[in-house]
Amino acid sequence: MARPSSPTATGWGRALVFVYGVFAIAATGRSVLQLTTEFSRAPLPYLLSGFAAVVYCVATYALATGRRRLALVTVGIELVGVLLVGLSSLLLPQDYPDRTVWSDFGAGYGFVPLVLPVVGLWWVLRGVRRA
């Protein structure tokens, strides 16, 4: 649970943690299923889904507990991942026979994976400036 003084303990901060938590659960479930049942079909996308799951879990933890530095690093990695995977999935579609959370810049998830790290970084940096 977020510390009472943490900016993610109430309001929009809590909503941000909730959305990250939903993505952590969704990405973890998807990647576990894909890695355990279909790995040979599309290893690269499934490994990237697993990486995304870890990133979302750590980001959720960092935001929920007010660990700004960890949140900044993790959400930054998330943004770079979304941009790199999004671009490579468009330029090299043969390497992505199946989708990941970050494929096509998160198009399969309503582009939330593209917007979420931008909002997350804004939130963390906003909190750092206030502190």
N, C-alpha and C positions, 0 to 999 in steps of 0.2 A: 504494500500500500504506500502511496506517496506520503512523504512527510507533510505535516500540516502547513509548514511554511513553503512547501514546494509549489511552484506555479501550476503544476499539473494536478494539484489536489482538488481543484474545483473548476467549474465553468468549462471554457473552451479547452483548457489544458487536459481536463479529464476526458473530453470528447476525443482529443487527439490520441491519448493513450488507449482509449477504447478502439478506435479505428486501427491503430497499430496492433493491438491485441487480436482483433478479428483477422487481420492479415497474417499475423504470426500463426494462428491456429489453422487458417485456410492453407497457407503455404506449407506448413509442416505436414498436414494431412495429405495434401496433394503429393508432396515430394516423397513421403514415406511409401505411399501406395505405388507411385511410379517407380521408385528405386527398387522396391521389393518384388514387383510383379512384371514390370515391362522394361527393365533397364537396357536390355540388348537392343530394343527397338529404337531408342533415341537417347544414348548415354549423355551427350552434351546438354541437351535441354533438361534432362532429369537431374543431372548434377547441379546445373544452375538453379533449378527449383529448390534443391536442398540448400544451396548457398543462400538463396533469398530467404528461405525459412529461418536459417540461423541469424541472418541480419535483422529480420523483423522481430525475432524473439529478443535479441540483445537490445535493439532499439526500444522495444516496449519496456523492458526492464529498466533501461537507462532513463527513459522519460518518466516512468512511474515512480522511480526512486529519487529523482532530482539529480542524477549524475550527469551534469551538463557536458563535461568533457567527453565522456563515453558516448553520450547522445550525439554530440557534434561529429565525432569520428564515425560512428555507426551510420547515422543518417547521411553523412557525406559519402560514405561507401555505397549506401543504397542509391543515391542520386547518380553516382558514376556508373554503378551497375545497370540501372535502368537505361541510362543513355547508351552505354556500350552494347548491352544485349539488344536493346531496341534497334539500334543502328545496324548491328551485325545480322540480326534476324531479318531485316529488310534487304540488306545487301547480299547476304549469303543464305537464302532460304533453304538451300539444299542441306545446310548444317543443322537445320531446325525442323526435322520431320514432325515434331510435336511441339506444342507451345509451352512456354514457361510463364510464370507470373509477369516477367519483365519483357516477354516477346512483343514486338511491335509497339514498344513503349507502354505496355500494359493495356492494349486495346481490348483484350478479352475481359478486363476488369474495369471497363469504362474509363480508362486512362488514370484511374486513381493512383496506381503505382508511380506514375510520372509526376502527379501533383503532390502526393503525400510527402516526399522528401523535401520539396520546396517549402511546403507549409511547416514541416518539422524543423528545418534549418532556420526559417524565419522565427519560429517560436523559441528555439534554443538561443539564438543570437539576440532576440528581443529581451529575453530574461537575463542574459549576460550584461547587456547595456544597462539594465535597471539595477543590477546588483552593485 
